[in-house]
């Protein structure tokens, strides 16, 4: 009598399947927070049984929740993970004291931001008594090429990463005035990297300026950006050179706290 044998998937196939399942989470955005099961399967381009298996596994993990009518939304485990990150993330733990000190010393708001794929996000804000409001809150995608913070992060990518970004986002690069060709874009990024900081005036909002420096917290990760944000008038009336020195010192202290140089 023949005995049944269990098929063992190659590791590469297992990882491919896992990546496809996790890609379901990428479908949920602020613009489209709820999806029907059939639309999820269609977006994934997989078979219906495979798609429903993914949904079941993600629900069991708490990463998705199901509502009447077959609609799905992000699940409660996401909320828990956000709390854990806010409470224990080493980058935040090292950065927040430095950010609070910068607010006290400069009277500016202070932000910490980083890149996730082709999405630029704020991780944390420390606010001063400035009346200007920070438009983009924690986790809300920001324009990739506007403002000072994205530029210092992109400037510290490898040239290969910068070339790929230019190819994917050519129109946005042109609109931001960062170069009409790949070579011009790379040269501009090299200039920003060499300067070690970038100031942006009224790129994200009228009457608002920012000054950013990179925070190199891990050797193989994109750097983060530490920024001072205030009214353009406050910038004009202040010693921005001193702010730049304070920002760079704070960035170095953050990197040292995380085991960097």
Order of alpha helices (4+ residues) and beta strands (2+ residues): alpha-beta-alpha-alpha-beta-beta-alpha-alpha-beta-beta-alpha-alpha-alpha-alpha-beta-beta-beta-alpha-alpha
